Amino acid sequence: MLTKTWGGCYLKFDKEIENAIAWAINYLNSEDYQLRCLGFVEDAYERSNGIEM
């Protein structure tokens, strides 16, 4: 579990990060993300957690 305090708040990142890693593993070597490293990382976090930034 990854935890951090910020502005007096206690934050937990464990589930969101686990989801992003699992998504990224499934899309490794995908031709959809050639030359789109930032898009890959963004999609890994957003799509795996059902959020849009």
C-alpha positions in Angstrom: 0.0 0.0 0.0 1.3 3.4 -0.9 0.3 6.2 1.4 1.1 9.9 1.7 -0.1 12.9 3.5 -0.8 16.1 1.6 -2.3 19.2 3.1 -3.1 17.4 6.3 -5.0 14.7 4.4 -4.1 11.0 4.5 -4.1 9.6 0.9 -4.2 6.0 -0.2 -3.1 5.1 -3.7 -2.9 1.3 -3.5 -6.0 0.3 -5.6 -5.6 2.9 -8.2 -1.9 2.1 -8.8 -2.6 -1.7 -8.9 -5.3 -1.1 -11.5 -3.0 1.0 -13.6 -0.2 -1.5 -13.5 -2.6 -4.4 -14.4 -4.0 -2.3 -17.4 -0.5 -1.4 -18.5 0.7 -5.1 -18.4 -2.3 -6.0 -20.6 -1.3 -3.4 -23.2 2.4 -3.9 -23.3 3.7 -4.0 -26.9 0.4 -2.7 -28.2 0.7 -1.0 -31.5 -2.0 1.5 -30.4 0.6 3.3 -28.2 3.6 3.5 -30.5 5.4 6.9 -29.9 2.6 7.8 -27.4 4.3 7.1 -24.0 2.4 9.8 -22.1 -0.9 8.7 -23.6 -0.1 5.1 -22.5 0.5 6.2 -18.9 -2.5 8.5 -18.9 -4.8 5.7 -20.2 -3.4 3.2 -17.8 -4.4 5.4 -14.9 -7.6 6.8 -16.2 -9.2 3.8 -18.0 -8.3 1.3 -15.3 -9.9 3.4 -12.7 -12.9 4.7 -14.6 -11.9 8.4 -14.4 -11.2 11.1 -16.9 -8.8 14.0 -16.3 
